[in-house]
Amino acid sequence: MRIAVTGSIATDHLMTFPGRFADQFVADQLHTVSLSFLVDNLDVRRGGVGANIAFGMGQLGTRPILAGAAGFDFDEYRAWLDRHGVDTDSVRISETLHTARFVCTTDSDHNQIGSFYTGAMSEARLIELKTVADRVGGLDLVLIGADDPEAMLRHTEECRSRGIPFAADFSQQIARMNGDEIRILLDGATYLFSNEYEKGLIETKTGWSDAEILAKVGHRVTTLGSRGVRIERQGEDPIEVGCAEEERKADPTGVGDAFRAGFLSGLAWGVSLERAAQVGCMLATLVIETVGTQEYQLRRGHFMERFTKAYGDEAAGEVQGYLS
C-alpha cells in the first residue's frame, strides 16, 4: 500500500532563559519594548507534522512518501529522513526560502516567547499529487496534514477529482480555518483524524453534528489522550483502544503524529482497524517517553514485548511478522 504524507516540514529552535520574563518588562514602557535575552542553551530539533508522521512510518518499515515543501537548507534533514526509511524524492525544495522554523525561548516560570517562520512551507501549494503518484506508480492513500492552508485545500480537491482516498488531519491549522474550509477538507475523507478538543471545534465551526460528520467520512478517528483512541463508522459499533503503559512521561510533543504514523502503518500492512490503532498507541507511548518528536528508537524486540504486554498474544501474533 503506497501512502503519501503531506504536511509541514520544520525545525524547532528551543532556548532557555534562566530568569523571568516578567522581571524584564517596565509597566509604562510596554509600547516600546526592546529586549534581548541571554539564553543558556539552544536545542535544535527536527519537526513538522508531515515529517514527524513520515519518520514514524519509516521506523515501522512502511516506506512513506513525504510530499511537503522545504528550503534550500534541507540537505541534512533530508539525509536523516532518508536514513530512517522515508521517500523524500517528492519534497519540493524552495530556491529562495528557508525551511519553516519555530524559534522559542522559555523562562524559569515556563512562560514562552516564540515565533513561527512559514518559509518554504508556503510553496507546498505548488505540489501536484499526480506527479507524486506517477513517480511511484500510484497512490492508495494521501494523508493531508497541517500545512500551508492553500496546499491543504488543493491536495483535498485533487484527491477528490482523481479518486485518490484521503485522510483529513487539520491539527494545528484548525484554529485559523473557518467552517467553510473545514467542510471542504473533511467531506468524503476516508479517515478524519482529530483529538477530543478538535472534534468539538470541528462540529462547532461546521455546524454539523457528530452524526452528520460521520455520514460524510468513512472513519472518524479521535485520540483521547491517556484514554487511547476511538474509531467510529456510520452504522457500526465504535472501536476503542487503550494506551500502552508508560515507563515515564518526558515530552508530549509529537504524540499525535506518532499515533497517526502507527495507525497508517497498520493500514499499509493490512491489519484490522483495532490492530492498527494498537500499533499507533504503542508508537505514541514511545514518543511521550522521549524528548523530541523524532528522537525515539524503535527496537523491534522491545516494541513487541511491550505491545504484547499491552494488547495480548493474539494481537502481537498478527503484528509481529511485519516488524521482523
C-alpha positions in Angstrom: 0.0 0.0 0.0 1.5 3.3 -1.1 0.8 6.2 1.3 1.8 9.8 0.7 2.1 12.1 3.7 1.6 15.8 3.1 2.2 18.3 5.8 4.6 20.7 7.3 8.4 20.2 7.4 10.1 22.4 10.0 12.8 22.7 12.6 12.4 23.8 16.2 15.0 26.1 17.8 14.4 26.0 21.5 16.2 28.2 24.1 16.1 28.6 27.8 16.3 31.9 29.7 17.4 31.4 33.3 15.3 34.3 34.6 11.8 35.6 34.5 10.4 37.5 31.5 8.1 39.3 33.9 11.0 40.9 35.7 12.3 42.5 32.4 9.1 44.4 31.5 8.6 48.1 32.6 4.9 48.7 33.0 4.7 52.1 31.5 7.1 51.2 28.6 5.3 48.2 27.1 4.5 50.2 24.0 8.2 50.4 23.1 9.7 47.1 24.2 13.3 46.4 23.2 14.8 43.4 24.9 17.5 40.8 24.3 17.7 37.6 26.5 21.0 35.9 27.1 20.0 32.2 27.0 21.7 29.2 28.5 21.3 26.7 25.7 20.0 26.1 22.2 18.3 22.8 21.3 17.6 22.3 17.6 15.1 19.6 16.8 13.6 18.2 13.6 9.8 18.6 13.4 6.8 19.5 11.3 3.7 17.2 11.3 4.3 15.8 7.9 7.9 14.9 8.6 7.1 13.5 12.1 4.4 11.2 10.7 6.6 10.1 7.8 9.5 9.4 10.2 7.4 7.1 12.4 6.1 5.2 9.4 9.7 4.8 8.2 10.7 3.4 11.5 8.0 0.8 11.1 9.2 -0.1 7.6 6.3 1.1 5.5 8.4 3.5 3.3 6.0 6.6 3.3 6.3 9.2 0.5 6.7 12.7 2.1 5.2 15.4 -0.1 5.8 18.7 1.6 7.9 21.9 0.9 11.3 22.6 2.4 14.0 25.2 2.0 17.4 25.2 0.3 18.8 24.3 3.8 17.0 20.9 3.8 20.0 18.6 2.9 20.9 17.5 6.4 17.3 16.9 7.4 16.7 15.0 4.1 19.6 12.7 4.8 18.2 12.0 8.3 14.8 11.1 6.9 16.3 9.0 4.0 18.3 7.0 6.6 15.1 6.3 8.5 13.1 4.9 5.7 11.3 7.9 4.2 11.0 8.6 0.5 11.9 12.3 0.2 12.0 12.5 -3.6 8.7 14.3 -3.7 9.7 17.1 -1.3 9.6 20.4 -3.1 12.8 22.5 -2.4 12.5 26.3 -2.5 15.2 28.1 -4.3 14.9 31.2 -2.1 13.3 30.3 1.2 14.5 28.5 4.4 12.7 25.5 5.8 9.9 26.6 8.1 11.2 27.3 11.6 9.8 27.7 15.1 12.0 29.8 17.4 11.0 29.8 21.1 12.5 30.9 24.4 11.3 29.6 27.7 11.9 31.3 31.0 12.2 29.8 34.5 8.5 30.1 35.1 7.9 28.1 31.9 6.5 31.2 30.1 7.4 31.2 26.4 8.0 33.8 23.7 8.0 32.2 20.3 7.8 32.9 16.6 7.0 30.7 13.6 8.6 31.4 10.3 6.5 29.9 7.5 9.3 30.0 4.9 9.2 27.3 2.2 6.0 25.8 3.6 4.1 28.4 1.6 5.3 26.7 -1.6 3.5 23.4 -0.6 0.5 24.7 -2.6 2.6 24.2 -5.8 2.9 20.4 -5.3 0.8 18.3 -7.6 -0.1 14.9 -6.3 -0.4 13.5 -9.8 3.3 14.0 -10.2 3.9 12.1 -7.0 1.6 9.3 -8.0 3.1 9.0 -11.4 6.6 8.7 -9.9 5.7 5.9 -7.5 3.2 4.0 -9.6 0.0 5.3 -8.0 -1.2 6.2 -4.5 -3.5 4.2 -2.3 -4.0 6.9 0.4 -2.9 10.5 1.0 -2.7 11.9 4.5 -3.5 15.7 4.3 -1.8 17.0 7.4 -1.4 20.5 8.8 0.4 22.6 6.2 0.0 25.8 4.1 -3.8 26.2 4.1 -3.9 26.7 0.4 -1.9 23.5 -0.1 -4.4 21.5 2.1 -7.3 22.7 0.0 -5.5 22.0 -3.2 -4.5 18.5 -2.2 -8.0 17.7 -1.0 -9.6 18.8 -4.2 -7.1 16.9 -6.3 -7.6 13.7 -4.3 -11.4 14.0 -4.9 -11.0 14.8 -8.6 -8.6 11.9 -9.2 -10.4 9.4 -7.0 -7.5 9.0 -4.5 -8.6 8.1 -1.0 -7.5 10.7 1.6 -7.3 11.2 5.3 -8.1 14.7 6.7 -5.9 15.8 9.6 -6.2 19.5 10.4 -4.4 19.5 13.8 -2.7 22.9 14.4 -4.3 24.6 11.4 -7.9 24.1 12.7 -7.7 27.3 14.8 -7.3 29.5 11.8 -9.8 27.7 9.5 -13.4 28.8 9.1 -16.4 26.5 8.8 -16.5 26.5 5.0 -12.9 25.4 4.7 -13.3 22.6 7.2 -16.4 21.4 5.4 -14.4 21.2 2.2 -11.5 19.5 3.8 -13.4 16.7 5.5 -16.2 15.9 3.1 -15.5 12.5 1.5 -12.4 11.7 3.6 -11.8 8.0 4.2 -10.4 8.9 7.6 -10.8 12.0 9.7 -8.3 12.5 12.5 -8.6 14.8 15.5 -8.2 14.9 19.2 -11.2 15.4 21.5 -10.9 19.2 21.7 -10.5 19.4 17.9 -13.5 17.1 17.4 -15.7 19.6 19.3 -14.2 22.5 17.4 -14.9 20.8 14.0 -18.6 20.4 15.0 -18.9 24.0 16.2 -17.3 25.6 13.2 -19.0 23.5 10.6 -22.4 23.5 12.3 -22.6 19.7 11.6 -23.4 17.2 14.3 -21.3 14.2 15.1 -23.8 12.0 13.2 -23.7 14.4 10.2 -20.0 14.3 10.0 -19.9 10.5 10.3 -22.2 10.4 7.3 -19.6 12.4 5.3 -16.4 10.4 6.2 -15.5 6.7 6.2 -13.9 6.6 9.6 -13.7 9.2 12.4 -10.5 8.6 14.5 -10.5 10.6 17.7 -7.5 10.4 20.1 -8.4 10.6 23.7 -5.2 11.4 25.5 -4.3 9.0 28.2 -7.5 7.0 27.4 -6.3 6.0 24.0 -8.4 6.3 20.8 -11.9 5.8 19.5 -12.7 4.8 15.9 -16.3 5.4 14.7 -18.0 4.3 11.4 -21.6 5.0 10.5 -23.9 2.1 11.5 -21.1 0.3 13.3 -20.1 -0.1 17.0 -17.2 2.1 17.9 -13.7 0.6 18.3 -11.9 1.7 21.5 -8.3 1.0 22.2 -6.4 2.0 25.3 -2.8 3.2 25.7 0.1 1.0 26.5 1.6 1.6 29.9 4.2 4.4 30.0 7.6 3.9 31.6 7.9 7.7 32.1 6.5 10.9 30.7 9.2 13.1 29.2 7.6 15.2 26.5 4.1 15.0 24.9 5.1 16.9 21.7 4.6 14.8 18.6 2.5 12.1 20.3 -0.5 12.6 18.0 1.8 12.4 15.0 3.3 9.1 16.2 -0.2 7.7 16.7 -1.0 8.5 13.1 2.3 7.0 11.9 1.5 3.7 13.6 -2.1 3.7 12.5 -1.3 4.4 8.9 1.5 1.7 9.0 -1.1 -0.8 10.2 -3.3 0.1 7.3 -0.4 -0.4 5.0 0.2 -3.8 6.5 -3.5 -4.7 6.0 -4.2 -5.5 9.7 -7.6 -4.7 11.3 -8.5 -1.2 12.4 -8.2 -2.3 16.0 -4.7 -3.6 15.5 -3.7 -0.5 13.5 -4.9 1.6 16.4 -2.9 -0.5 18.9 0.2 0.0 16.8 -0.4 3.7 16.8 -0.9 3.8 20.6 2.3 1.8 21.2 4.3 4.1 19.0 2.8 7.2 20.7 3.9 5.8 24.0 7.5 5.6 22.9 7.3 9.2 21.8 5.9 10.5 25.1 8.8 8.8 26.9 11.4 10.7 24.7 12.2 14.4 24.5 11.8 15.4 20.8 9.4 14.2 18.1 12.0 12.2 16.1 14.5 11.2 18.8 13.0 7.8 19.8 14.4 4.5 18.8 12.2 1.7 17.6 13.9 -1.5 18.8 11.7 -4.2 17.4 12.1 -6.8 20.1 11.4 -4.2 22.8 8.5 -2.8 20.9 6.9 -6.3 20.5 7.5 -7.1 24.2 5.6 -4.1 25.3 3.0 -4.4 22.6 2.3 -8.0 23.8 2.1 -6.9 27.4 -0.4 -4.1 26.5 -2.6 -5.9 23.9 -2.1 -9.7 24.3 -0.6 -12.6 22.4 -3.2 -12.7 19.7 -2.7 -9.1 18.8 1.0 -9.5 18.9 0.8 -12.5 16.6 -1.0 -10.5 14.0 1.5 -7.7 14.0 4.9 -9.3 14.7 5.5 -10.6 11.2 5.5 -7.0 9.9 8.3 -6.0 12.3 10.7 -8.9 11.9 
